[in-house]
Amino acid sequence: MSSQTPPSDPLIAELAALPSLDLDAVRLCWRRLTRRPAPPGLRRDLLARLLAYEMQVRAYGGLSRETARMLDRLAAGADPTQTLEGDRARRLQPGTQLTREHDGQIHRVTVTTAGYLWNDTTYTSLSPIAEAITGTRWNGPRFFGLREKSRPGSEGAVRRPLSEPSSQQRRERVS
């Protein structure tokens, strides 16, 4: 009796067999799957990877329209920082933990399916949490570093990476 159990998904076995196939066999698999000849000039390993991707797309589905559009924008030369910036806040998965230091105290917010958990209370957005922490109105995603401090093109705005400390933070470190 084998120590490994056979995979229940036949696709797993097909994918596992790809690395052992020679170029002609990979091309034959490609033709069977796509009903067209394999792209000429590709090395066996690259063609096998493309074939594996195509097999998985057909079995499990491909990229979402939103992801495909984002990749198209990036391929067309869009600014990656701006293209990905808006996407980050929307993609927080349950279990993600946001951490922010304010007035010498560390605040941790956990993303849940119901919203954001902070101090044993669930909030529907980050802004009331940021306001409770600071005592002033804040844009929650900006407070937790999910957005840039200023909008591109706004007059007088000084843009710096979020990881760069503010002048006050620099003074506190030096003092």
C-alpha atoms as a printed R data frame, in Angstrom:
    type eleno elety resid chain resno       x      y       z
1   ATOM     1    CA   MET     A     1   0.000  0.000   0.000
2   ATOM     2    CA   SER     A     2   1.349  3.435  -0.965
3   ATOM     3    CA   SER     A     3   2.019  6.017   1.701
4   ATOM     4    CA   GLN     A     4   0.461  8.662  -0.538
5   ATOM     5    CA   THR     A     5  -3.206  8.624  -1.372
6   ATOM     6    CA   PRO     A     6  -4.090  9.347  -4.985
7   ATOM     7    CA   PRO     A     7  -5.461 12.857  -5.560
8   ATOM     8    CA   SER     A     8  -9.238 12.996  -5.756
9   ATOM     9    CA   ASP     A     9  -9.123 15.771  -8.352
10  ATOM    10    CA   PRO     A    10  -7.935 14.406 -11.721
11  ATOM    11    CA   LEU     A    11  -6.574 17.853 -12.611
12  ATOM    12    CA   ILE     A    12  -4.011 17.586  -9.808
13  ATOM    13    CA   ALA     A    13  -2.656 14.388 -11.331
14  ATOM    14    CA   GLU     A    14  -2.513 15.969 -14.803
15  ATOM    15    CA   LEU     A    15  -0.668 19.014 -13.468
16  ATOM    16    CA   ALA     A    16   1.762 16.808 -11.548
17  ATOM    17    CA   ALA     A    17   2.573 14.886 -14.738
18  ATOM    18    CA   LEU     A    18   3.427 17.982 -16.820
19  ATOM    19    CA   PRO     A    19   7.062 18.409 -15.664
20  ATOM    20    CA   SER     A    20   7.931 14.879 -16.781
21  ATOM    21    CA   LEU     A    21   6.606 15.353 -20.331
22  ATOM    22    CA   ASP     A    22   8.919 16.145 -23.235
23  ATOM    23    CA   LEU     A    23   8.289 19.092 -25.590
24  ATOM    24    CA   ASP     A    24   6.351 17.041 -28.153
25  ATOM    25    CA   ALA     A    25   4.046 15.626 -25.474
26  ATOM    26    CA   VAL     A    26   3.402 19.098 -24.011
27  ATOM    27    CA   ARG     A    27   2.610 20.409 -27.505
28  ATOM    28    CA   LEU     A    28   0.205 17.515 -28.034
29  ATOM    29    CA   CYS     A    29  -1.540 18.279 -24.722
30  ATOM    30    CA   TRP     A    30  -1.763 21.933 -25.728
31  ATOM    31    CA   ARG     A    31  -3.353 21.023 -29.086
32  ATOM    32    CA   ARG     A    32  -5.870 18.689 -27.414
33  ATOM    33    CA   LEU     A    33  -6.868 21.303 -24.870
34  ATOM    34    CA   THR     A    34  -6.961 24.427 -27.033
35  ATOM    35    CA   ARG     A    35  -7.650 22.865 -30.457
36  ATOM    36    CA   ARG     A    36  -4.858 24.932 -31.988
37  ATOM    37    CA   PRO     A    37  -1.109 24.494 -32.374
38  ATOM    38    CA   ALA     A    38   1.162 25.460 -29.511
39  ATOM    39    CA   PRO     A    39   2.848 28.843 -29.846
40  ATOM    40    CA   PRO     A    40   6.080 28.260 -31.780
41  ATOM    41    CA   GLY     A    41   9.465 28.899 -30.255
42  ATOM    42    CA   LEU     A    42   8.481 28.417 -26.611
43  ATOM    43    CA   ARG     A    43  10.681 26.302 -24.386
44  ATOM    44    CA   ARG     A    44   9.121 23.191 -22.888
45  ATOM    45    CA   ASP     A    45   9.008 24.564 -19.343
46  ATOM    46    CA   LEU     A    46   7.258 27.794 -20.366
47  ATOM    47    CA   LEU     A    47   4.763 25.979 -22.574
48  ATOM    48    CA   ALA     A    48   4.054 23.539 -19.715
49  ATOM    49    CA   ARG     A    49   3.378 26.489 -17.379
50  ATOM    50    CA   LEU     A    50   1.019 28.082 -19.901
51  ATOM    51    CA   LEU     A    51  -0.706 24.738 -20.333
52  ATOM    52    CA   ALA     A    52  -1.056 24.320 -16.557
53  ATOM    53    CA   TYR     A    53  -2.573 27.803 -16.284
54  ATOM    54    CA   GLU     A    54  -5.005 27.120 -19.130
55  ATOM    55    CA   MET     A    55  -6.042 23.807 -17.553
56  ATOM    56    CA   GLN     A    56  -6.731 25.524 -14.226
57  ATOM    57    CA   VAL     A    57  -8.678 28.352 -15.882
58  ATOM    58    CA   ARG     A    58 -10.911 25.847 -17.616
59  ATOM    59    CA   ALA     A    59 -11.428 23.830 -14.441
60  ATOM    60    CA   TYR     A    60 -11.776 26.598 -11.859
61  ATOM    61    CA   GLY     A    61 -12.319 29.827 -13.789
62  ATOM    62    CA   GLY     A    62 -10.041 32.660 -14.809
63  ATOM    63    CA   LEU     A    63  -9.325 36.161 -13.596
64  ATOM    64    CA   SER     A    64 -12.203 38.368 -12.508
65  ATOM    65    CA   ARG     A    65 -13.112 41.203 -14.874
66  ATOM    66    CA   GLU     A    66 -11.875 43.718 -12.321
67  ATOM    67    CA   THR     A    67  -8.467 42.030 -12.081
68  ATOM    68    CA   ALA     A    68  -8.205 41.718 -15.875
69  ATOM    69    CA   ARG     A    69  -9.003 45.444 -16.268
70  ATOM    70    CA   MET     A    70  -6.414 46.372 -13.655
71  ATOM    71    CA   LEU     A    71  -3.765 44.273 -15.432
72  ATOM    72    CA   ASP     A    72  -4.721 45.874 -18.759
73  ATOM    73    CA   ARG     A    73  -4.296 49.355 -17.237
74  ATOM    74    CA   LEU     A    74  -0.882 48.392 -15.869
75  ATOM    75    CA   ALA     A    75   0.175 46.873 -19.205
76  ATOM    76    CA   ALA     A    76  -0.906 50.080 -20.971
77  ATOM    77    CA   GLY     A    77   1.555 52.037 -18.838
78  ATOM    78    CA   ALA     A    78  -0.687 53.339 -16.048
79  ATOM    79    CA   ASP     A    79   1.045 54.487 -12.874
80  ATOM    80    CA   PRO     A    80   1.208 51.359 -10.672
81  ATOM    81    CA   THR     A    81   0.983 53.359  -7.449
82  ATOM    82    CA   GLN     A    82  -2.254 55.045  -8.458
83  ATOM    83    CA   THR     A    83  -3.699 51.954 -10.114
84  ATOM    84    CA   LEU     A    84  -3.134 49.763  -7.075
85  ATOM    85    CA   GLU     A    85  -3.869 52.405  -4.423
86  ATOM    86    CA   GLY     A    86  -7.661 52.285  -4.737
87  ATOM    87    CA   ASP     A    87  -7.575 48.529  -4.987
88  ATOM    88    CA   ARG     A    88  -5.775 48.020  -1.658
89  ATOM    89    CA   ALA     A    89  -8.550 49.351   0.537
90  ATOM    90    CA   ARG     A    90 -11.175 47.239  -1.235
91  ATOM    91    CA   ARG     A    91  -9.164 44.041  -0.895
92  ATOM    92    CA   LEU     A    92  -8.783 43.796   2.860
93  ATOM    93    CA   GLN     A    93  -9.609 40.204   3.695
94  ATOM    94    CA   PRO     A    94 -11.182 39.125   6.988
95  ATOM    95    CA   GLY     A    95  -8.411 38.441   9.461
96  ATOM    96    CA   THR     A    96  -6.220 41.281   8.184
97  ATOM    97    CA   GLN     A    97  -4.871 43.338  11.055
98  ATOM    98    CA   LEU     A    98  -4.226 47.068  10.721
99  ATOM    99    CA   THR     A    99  -1.794 48.567  13.209
100 ATOM   100    CA   ARG     A   100  -1.284 52.241  13.957
101 ATOM   101    CA   GLU     A   101   0.713 53.991  16.645
102 ATOM   102    CA   HIS     A   102  -0.821 57.196  17.996
103 ATOM   103    CA   ASP     A   103   0.322 59.201  21.027
104 ATOM   104    CA   GLY     A   104   2.632 56.410  22.105
105 ATOM   105    CA   GLN     A   105  -0.101 53.764  22.061
106 ATOM   106    CA   ILE     A   106  -0.410 50.918  19.539
107 ATOM   107    CA   HIS     A   107  -3.917 50.426  18.111
108 ATOM   108    CA   ARG     A   108  -4.841 47.208  16.301
109 ATOM   109    CA   VAL     A   109  -7.928 46.846  14.133
110 ATOM   110    CA   THR     A   110  -8.958 43.451  12.780
111 ATOM   111    CA   VAL     A   111 -10.904 43.204   9.528
112 ATOM   112    CA   THR     A   112 -13.941 40.923   9.914
113 ATOM   113    CA   THR     A   113 -16.757 39.936   7.585
114 ATOM   114    CA   ALA     A   114 -19.009 42.345   9.534
115 ATOM   115    CA   GLY     A   115 -16.594 45.298   9.452
116 ATOM   116    CA   TYR     A   116 -13.650 46.358  11.620
117 ATOM   117    CA   LEU     A   117 -13.076 45.151  15.169
118 ATOM   118    CA   TRP     A   118 -11.366 47.543  17.587
119 ATOM   119    CA   ASN     A   119 -11.504 47.451  21.406
120 ATOM   120    CA   ASP     A   120 -14.149 44.674  21.333
121 ATOM   121    CA   THR     A   121 -16.512 46.794  19.216
122 ATOM   122    CA   THR     A   122 -17.312 46.256  15.535
123 ATOM   123    CA   TYR     A   123 -17.472 49.315  13.280
124 ATOM   124    CA   THR     A   124 -18.708 49.457   9.691
125 ATOM   125    CA   SER     A   125 -15.903 51.799   8.631
126 ATOM   126    CA   LEU     A   126 -12.435 52.873   9.723
127 ATOM   127    CA   SER     A   127 -13.262 56.574  10.086
128 ATOM   128    CA   PRO     A   128 -15.123 56.358  13.436
129 ATOM   129    CA   ILE     A   129 -12.236 54.276  14.810
130 ATOM   130    CA   ALA     A   130  -9.704 56.894  13.701
131 ATOM   131    CA   GLU     A   131 -11.876 59.616  15.242
132 ATOM   132    CA   ALA     A   132 -12.156 57.705  18.523
133 ATOM   133    CA   ILE     A   133  -8.390 57.225  18.636
134 ATOM   134    CA   THR     A   134  -7.462 60.820  17.829
135 ATOM   135    CA   GLY     A   135 -10.436 62.810  19.076
136 ATOM   136    CA   THR     A   136 -10.672 64.551  15.687
137 ATOM   137    CA   ARG     A   137 -12.315 63.701  12.378
138 ATOM   138    CA   TRP     A   138 -10.127 61.584  10.128
139 ATOM   139    CA   ASN     A   139 -10.433 59.697   6.896
140 ATOM   140    CA   GLY     A   140 -10.093 56.170   8.305
141 ATOM   141    CA   PRO     A   141  -8.268 54.543   5.372
142 ATOM   142    CA   ARG     A   142  -5.837 57.483   5.303
143 ATOM   143    CA   PHE     A   143  -5.266 57.290   9.080
144 ATOM   144    CA   PHE     A   144  -4.402 53.580   8.811
145 ATOM   145    CA   GLY     A   145  -2.077 54.132   5.832
146 ATOM   146    CA   LEU     A   146  -4.316 52.683   3.142
147 ATOM   147    CA   ARG     A   147  -4.309 55.933   1.153
148 ATOM   148    CA   GLU     A   148  -1.748 58.605   0.422
149 ATOM   149    CA   LYS     A   149  -1.726 61.675   2.626
150 ATOM   150    CA   SER     A   150  -2.575 64.009  -0.273
151 ATOM   151    CA   ARG     A   151  -4.243 63.682  -3.626
152 ATOM   152    CA   PRO     A   152  -2.001 63.854  -6.678
153 ATOM   153    CA   GLY     A   153  -2.269 67.240  -8.334
154 ATOM   154    CA   SER     A   154  -3.644 69.070  -5.305
155 ATOM   155    CA   GLU     A   155  -1.967 72.437  -4.960
156 ATOM   156    CA   GLY     A   156   0.664 72.810  -2.327
157 ATOM   157    CA   ALA     A   157   0.568 69.124  -1.474
158 ATOM   158    CA   VAL     A   158   3.843 67.550  -0.536
159 ATOM   159    CA   ARG     A   159   3.906 63.874  -1.448
160 ATOM   160    CA   ARG     A   160   6.157 61.474   0.383
161 ATOM   161    CA   PRO     A   161   6.033 57.725   0.922
162 ATOM   162    CA   LEU     A   162   3.791 56.678   3.792
163 ATOM   163    CA   SER     A   163   6.745 54.953   5.417
164 ATOM   164    CA   GLU     A   164   8.730 58.200   5.599
165 ATOM   165    CA   PRO     A   165   8.352 59.715   9.066
166 ATOM   166    CA   SER     A   166   6.811 63.145   9.474
167 ATOM   167    CA   SER     A   167   8.988 65.988  10.713
168 ATOM   168    CA   GLN     A   168   7.402 65.676  14.170
169 ATOM   169    CA   GLN     A   169   8.107 61.927  14.256
170 ATOM   170    CA   ARG     A   170  11.713 62.590  13.200
171 ATOM   171    CA   ARG     A   171  12.082 65.153  16.007
172 ATOM   172    CA   GLU     A   172  10.709 62.690  18.535
173 ATOM   173    CA   ARG     A   173  13.280 60.080  17.495
174 ATOM   174    CA   VAL     A   174  16.210 62.486  17.643
175 ATOM   175    CA   SER     A   175  15.230 64.012  20.999
